[in-house]
Amino acid sequence: MLNKDGIRELAYVARVEEIRPLDGYDRVEYARIGAGWWLIVPKGQFKVGDLGVYFEPDSRVPQEEPFLFLEKRNYKIKAMKMCKVVSQGLLMHFDDFGWQANKYQEGTFLTKELKVTYADDEDNIRKANTGDKYRSMQDRHKKIFKTKWAKWLMKREWGRKLMFMFFGKKKDKRGWPAWVSKTDEERVQNMGWLFPTCTTKWIATEKIDGTSTTFTMRNDRKKQLLVCSRNVVYDTPAKADRNFYKDTDGNVYLEMAAKYNMETVLRDMIAAFEKSGSTTGEVFKVSPQWGKLQYITIQGETYGGTVQKRDYGLEHRLKVFNIIFGYENNKFRLNPIDGKTVAEAFGLDYVPVVAEDITLPSTCDEVVAMAHGKSEVDGKEREGLVFRSYDGTQSFKAVDPEFLIKYHSN
């Protein structure tokens, strides 16, 4: 679930919305959290309407009580096939933590309090909140913080403070470009208000299993290209040297910037906009109240090679999924149909547009089922779908649970 800052929360208080029996299994049952998170729970532990602490898939809990029962799973919570059904996440009772039933309200985020992180170490680096000074420090000094003595110190509050005295100082104070929105999409399982009736018409695009990549340029005298991962802007040599993928000696985000000539593309796009006042003809018109164009941002998915476990081939490639125009008083994101037109006009590939004019079915489970299918990239299984509204203001994702089990369950 995304918080108000667009950062994914991995643990939070949730309500049990539905419970179903599992034929042939007397000790467990199937519970639903939110609009469509289904998971296995001990029979009789919860009833409909009860609150519990829910841990989303891709989470890792600390190696301490009350999580020691997860030791055999390396304290990781993943989507998995159990009792002939797909179980996504973990639900724990307030009693497991020694809490009173009314200690927290529904929707309370507990990721930080319970020290929950992403299950994959690389995700913790790429997706970590840049406001976490200790995480940022470890990211800057990876070799040091892999040593036994450093790990020992970081488990203790006084040790973390000591390490920060020596390694916490940043050489560069520049941070994330304030005008760029991060790219985490909310999952449909957390969007119960869409069901049973949603009148919005949607456009579905293929979700590609890669790493989010952002290119942005302000419409000023310098017109400097900034290249970003999900949380890091690679605007200094120290940041540019960061590399998370074993099949490249350099930075894959900067590799995409060079491969697709993103500096030239954004300069040309700004010039074309300045000349005509629009990049999409009659499709997109600027409101006079919005003021002067301030920036253009292009966001896409870098995939292939070792970027993820899903094999798209050896080559690193990029497919665009967002084109955003920013003004003094507003910003506008093109919908996929218009975005595809603009991207291709400037020599860029766009994520496959799977379907247009979609009316959502009445249940979240049906939307999740729609996510299953063949990729239009290579004909193999696809990760899922991203749904966007025609006005470009709303979006969410539906990920195929079978895909998660195959590629993200270890």
Secondary structure as GFF3:
##gff-version 3
##sequence-region A 1 410
A	DSSP	beta_strand	11	22	.	.	.	ID=ss1
A	DSSP	beta_strand	25	33	.	.	.	ID=ss2
A	DSSP	beta_strand	37	42	.	.	.	ID=ss3
A	DSSP	beta_strand	51	55	.	.	.	ID=ss4
A	DSSP	beta_strand	59	60	.	.	.	ID=ss5
A	DSSP	three_ten_helix	68	73	.	.	.	ID=ss6
A	DSSP	beta_strand	76	77	.	.	.	ID=ss7
A	DSSP	beta_strand	80	82	.	.	.	ID=ss8
A	DSSP	beta_strand	85	87	.	.	.	ID=ss9
A	DSSP	beta_strand	90	92	.	.	.	ID=ss10
A	DSSP	three_ten_helix	94	97	.	.	.	ID=ss11
A	DSSP	beta_strand	117	118	.	.	.	ID=ss12
A	DSSP	alpha_helix	121	127	.	.	.	ID=ss13
A	DSSP	alpha_helix	133	140	.	.	.	ID=ss14
A	DSSP	alpha_helix	142	145	.	.	.	ID=ss15
A	DSSP	alpha_helix	148	154	.	.	.	ID=ss16
A	DSSP	alpha_helix	157	167	.	.	.	ID=ss17
A	DSSP	three_ten_helix	188	190	.	.	.	ID=ss18
A	DSSP	three_ten_helix	192	194	.	.	.	ID=ss19
A	DSSP	beta_strand	202	207	.	.	.	ID=ss20
A	DSSP	beta_strand	211	218	.	.	.	ID=ss21
A	DSSP	beta_strand	225	228	.	.	.	ID=ss22
A	DSSP	alpha_helix	237	240	.	.	.	ID=ss23
A	DSSP	alpha_helix	252	259	.	.	.	ID=ss24
A	DSSP	alpha_helix	262	276	.	.	.	ID=ss25
A	DSSP	three_ten_helix	281	283	.	.	.	ID=ss26
A	DSSP	three_ten_helix	288	290	.	.	.	ID=ss27
A	DSSP	beta_strand	293	303	.	.	.	ID=ss28
A	DSSP	beta_strand	317	327	.	.	.	ID=ss29
A	DSSP	beta_strand	331	333	.	.	.	ID=ss30
A	DSSP	alpha_helix	336	345	.	.	.	ID=ss31
A	DSSP	beta_strand	353	358	.	.	.	ID=ss32
A	DSSP	alpha_helix	364	371	.	.	.	ID=ss33
A	DSSP	beta_strand	384	389	.	.	.	ID=ss34
A	DSSP	beta_strand	395	399	.	.	.	ID=ss35
A	DSSP	alpha_helix	401	407	.	.	.	ID=ss36
###
